[in-house]
Amino acid sequence: MNLDFLYGVLDLSFWGYVLVTFVLIQVTFMGVTLYLHRDATHRSLDLHPALRHFFRFWLWMTSGIITREWVAVHRKHHARCETAEDPHSPVVLGLKKVLLEGAELYQAAARDPELCDKFGRGTPDDWMERNVYSKHRNLGIVLLVVTDLVLFGIPGIIILSAQLIANPLLAAGVVNGIGHYWGYRNFECADAARNVAPWGLLLAGEELHNNHHAFPSSAKFSVQRWEFDIGWLYIRIFKALGLARVLRTAPEPVKVEPRVQIDLENVRAVIVNRMHVLRDYTRNVTLPVFREELSNAGGALSRRVRKLLVREPALLDVQARSRLSEVLASNQTLKTVHEFRERMAVMWSGANMSNDKLIQHLRDLIAQAEASGIKVLQEFANTLRSYSMPMPHPA
């Protein structure tokens, strides 16, 4: 008796089924990162309408995702990150909750019409969205079941299971959970986002979560030379084919000869490059000063203080803040270095300052650093004078 029909129309080998499963899941993640995340949510990428609609259809069929809901939930995540209003913060809800129930947290938030109205603006509202995708969201899953069984037969059940679980587990769970709990940080942004891995391969670049939170409007998630964002590779390919247009990427610091007089361009460049400025300050001022003070303290200063000095102050709990205050009160050099960082942050904290006040603020900062007697701080102040806005590209 011929049982070939049990293995579907394609009748693949074992490794053929494995390869197809991997590719299908990668197409889903490609849709999530390129279309939902970088295009629809943050507007850093402009996909060709044909490619955009393909991803809309694919995500509806493989996960039942509705663009407006996904975009709204993610925008609120950025707007309310690590607060009680964050739809899926492991800092608030616990890692286990977000890792294992990330999809449920997303669905609960997506059912809030007020949230979708406020944060879901600018998403597709055409005939297909109203009459097919939103109206019959489960029809896509039914279509996926039928397609997998026809093409792959009994192995299609495993392929189907992998497709349905991949996005809730890896994207909703791992990125939103582990991505705010474990990993390394290139930038001390105001939330706990971390890079899960330096090579964004499996999740199409979403592993580089700290980089993304530092520069949400960047179409490219990798920042360091040794980091790799496969989503950016996809973008470059689609761009070469005329199917994508990059709108924004993370700023790259431009430095010129240090200015004698601080001007508005200098201030604007420092503000635009604030994440790079803070990273350089940590590397070139905070850590060298801490190591020197640790060496001179003779056991009176703990290595654990390093984290308190480097970490974004808003992320420190009450006990950590109390310990930091004690350390700063007993060490004037560390206090000077820490307070300088806090005064720098005033420039980009959203405070209502006129251009003239911003210029004067930077001038005062540099003057204070030069008078501090701390060599690395004086050198950093000179670096601040060198930041410049990039030259506009010719039309």
N, C-alpha and C positions, 0 to 999 in steps of 0.2 A: 504493500500500500504506500503510495507516494504522500509523504507528509511535508513536502516542501512548503506548502501554503502556511504551515505553522510558523515559518520564519519570515513571513511577509513578502511583499513584492520584490524587495531588494535582495533578500536572502544573503546577507553579509557573513563574513567570517567573524570569529570572536573579537579579534582586534579591530575589525571594521566597525562593529557595534560600539566598541570603546571609543574609537576615534570620532564617530558620529555623535555620540553622547557629549564628548568634550566640546566639539565644535558648536553644537546646538546651544549648550550652556554659555559658551563664550559669546555667541550672537546675542543672547539675552543680556549678558553683562555689558556688551557693547551698546545695546539699546539703552540700558539704564544710565551708563556714564556719559555717553555722547549726547543722546537725545534728551532724556529726562533731566540729567544733572547739569551738564555744561551748556546745553542749548536752551531748554525750556525754563529751567530754574534760574540760572545765573547769567544768562545772555552773554556768555563769553565766546560762544560758537554759534555760527549760523549755518545750519544744515540745509542742503537742497530740499525743496518740498517733497520730491519723490522719496528721498532717503528718510526724511522725517516721517512721512506717512507709513513707510515700510516698518519703521521701528514702533510706531503707534499700534499698527496691526499686530506685529510680532509680540509685543508686550501684553496686549489684550488677550492674545491667544495662549500665551505661555504662563501668564500669571494673573490675568484679570485686572491688571493695573490700569487705572484711569489717570491720564496725564494731570488733570486739574488737582486731583486729590494728592498725588505723589508730590507735585510741586509745592502745594500749600503746606503739607506736613514738613517738607524739608526746609522751606523758607522760615517756618516758625521755629524749627530747630536752630537755625542760625540766629534768628532774632531773639530767642529766649534761651540760648544755650546754657546748660548746667543750672537752670533754675527750675522751680516747681512747675513752670509752664512749658518746659521742654518736653516734647512728646515722647522722647526715648533717651533720657540721660542716665547712664549707669552711675554717675556721681550721686544722683538723687534717688533713683529706683534700685540701684544695685546691679552689679554685673550679671549675675545669674538671671535676673528678670529680663534684662534686655537681650542677653545672648540666647535664651531659650524661648522668649515670648516676644521677640522683636516685631514679628509680623502682626501679632495681636495688638501690640501698642500702636502700630501704624494704622491698623484698621479702626481702632477706637478713635484715634485722632481724625481720621479721614471722614468719619461719620458726623463730624461736627460741621454743620452748614455755615456757621459763623466763621469758623477757621478757614474754610474753603473760600468763602466770599472775600475775606480780608487778604489772604496770602496767595490765592490761586488766580489772581488777575493776569490777563494776557495769555492764557493758555487756550488751546483750540476749542472752538465752539461752533463747528460746522455741522452739516447734516449727519455725517458719519458719527461724530462724537455724540450728538443728541439722540440719534435714532438707532444706533448699533452699539457702540462701545459702552456708553453709560447706561443705556436702557437694557441691554442684554449682556452684562459683564460676564456671566457664567457660560454664555454660548461659546466664547472663545476657548474655554477649557474643554468643553465637549468636542469642539472641532479638533483640538490637540489630541484628545484621546483617540478619536477615530483615525486621524492621520497617522499617529504612531503605530496603531495596531495594523493598519493596512500596509504601511511601508515596512515595518520591522517584525510583525507577528508577535509571538509570545515574548521575545526579548524586548519588544516595545513597551511592555509593562514596566520593566526596570528602567528603560530610558525615560519613560513618562514620569516615573517616581523621582528620578534624578533631576529632571527639568523642573518639577513642581517644588522640590525641596531646596534647590540650589539658591534661589533668590531670597526666600525667607531666612534661611540659615546663614548664608555667607554675607549677603548684603545687609539685610535688616538686623541680623544677629552679630556677626563678626565685626563689620565696619562700624555700626552704631554702638556696639558694646565694647569689644576689645579696642577699637579705634579711639575710645575715650578712657582707656584704663591701662593698657600695656603697650610698650613700644618706645621709640626714641622721639625726641622733639628737636627740630631744627630751630623753631621759633617759639618764644614764650608769649603766645597769644593769650587772650583773656579767658580761654576755656581749656579743658583738659585734653583736647584732641592730640593724638599721637600717630606717628607713622608706624603701622603694624610691621611693615617690611620695607626695605629700600628698593625693592624690585616689584613694581606693580604689574604682575603678570596674570595671576589667577583671577583677580577681580577687576581687571581692565584699568588698573591705576588707582582704584579707590583705596588701596592699601596705604597710599601716601596721604593720610587723613590730616595730619598736622599741617602739612604744606597747604592743603586745600583750605583749612580754616584760617591760616595766616593770610592767604590770598584767594578769597572765595570767588572773585570774578576772573580768575585766570583759567584759560582753557588748557593750560599745561600744568600738571600736578607735580612733576619732578622739578627740583630746584638745584640740588647738588649735582656735581658732574658724575658722581658714581651712582646716582639714582636713575631708575628707568620706569617710565610710565608708558605701558603699551597702548593705553588709550590715545596718547599723543601720537604714537606711530600710526594708529588707525586714522587720526585726523589728518596727518601729513599725506597719507595715501588718498583719502577722500578729497583733500585739497588739490592734489595733483590731477585728480580725475574731474575736477570742477564741481564736486559735490559738497564742498564745505568751505567756509570762510572763517578764519580766526578773527575775532573781534578784540579780544584782550588777553594778555598774558601778564604774569607777575612782573613788576618793575625790576630792572637790573640797574643797580647803582652806577651813576656816572660821576666821576670825580675829576676835578681840574686842579690847577695850582691853587693852594689855599688863598682865600680872599683876605685882603686887609680890612675891608669894610663889609659887614654882613648886610645883605640885601634880601628883597622878597623872594627872588629866585632861589637863593640859598635856603631860606626857611621852607619854601614849598618842596624843595628836593628832600630835605630832612624829613618832612611829614610824609611824603609819598613813599619814601624808603624806610619808614619807621621800623618795620620788622627786621630789616637788614641792620639798621642802626642799633637796635636793641641787641641783636645777636652779636654784633661786633663789640658792643660795650661789655657784654658778658665775657666774651673771649679775651678781650684785650685789656680790660680794666678790672672787672669784678673778680674774676678767677685769679689773675696774677697777684692782686692785692691780698686776696684771701689766703693764697698759698704763702705769701711772705709773712702775713700776720700769724698764720698757723705755726710757721717755723719759729717766730719770735715769741709766741705765747707760752712755750714751755709746758704744754699740757692744759693750759687754762682755756683753750679754745678747741672745740670738738669739730671733727671733720663733717659731722652731720649738719653743721651750720651752713655748709656750702649750698645745700638744697634750698635753705630758707632765703639765702641771698639771691639765688638765681631765679627761683620760681616767681611767676606772676603773682603779685601780692594778693589779688582778688581770690586766688585759689588756695590760699593758706587758711587753715581752720583757726579757731580761737586760741588753742594751745600753741600752735606754731607761731602765730603772731605774737603771743606773749613771750615766747622764747626768743624770737627775733628782736623784740624790743629790749630784752635784757642784754643781749649780745651787743647791740648798737649803743646802748647806754654805757657799756664798759669798754668800748673800743672806738675812739674818735675817728680813726682812719676808715674803718668799715662804715661808720655812720655817714661820713662825708661822701663816700662812694655810693652808698645806697640812696641817700637823699638826692644826689645828682641825677640818678636814674629816675626818681620820682618827679623831679622838676622837669626833666626832658619830656616825660609822658604828658605833662600839662598841655604841650603844643598840639597833641593829637587826641586829647581826651574828649573833644567836643565842647570845651569851654568857649564861651562867647568872647572871643578876643579879636580885635581889629588887626589889620595887617601891620599897622605901626606897633601895636603891642606885641605881636608875635615876633617882629624883628627885634624889638628891645629885649624881649624875653630871651631870645637866643644869644644876643650880645651879652646879657647879664650872666647867662649860663657859662659862656666861654670865658668871661672875665673871672668868674668864681673858680673855674677849673684851673685857669692859669695861675691863680693866686693860692691854690690849695697846697702846693709843695709836693704833690703826689705826681711823680714823673709820668706814669702811664695815663693818668687822667689828663695831664697837660698835653700829652701827645694825642689823645683822643679828641680833645677840644680843637686841636689844629686840624684833625681829620674832618670835624664837623664843618669847618670853613670851606672844605673842598667839594662838598656835595653840590651837584648841579643838575638841572633838568635836561633830559635828552633833547637833541636837536630834532625838530619835526621832520618826518620823512617827506621827501618831495612828492607832490601829487602825481 
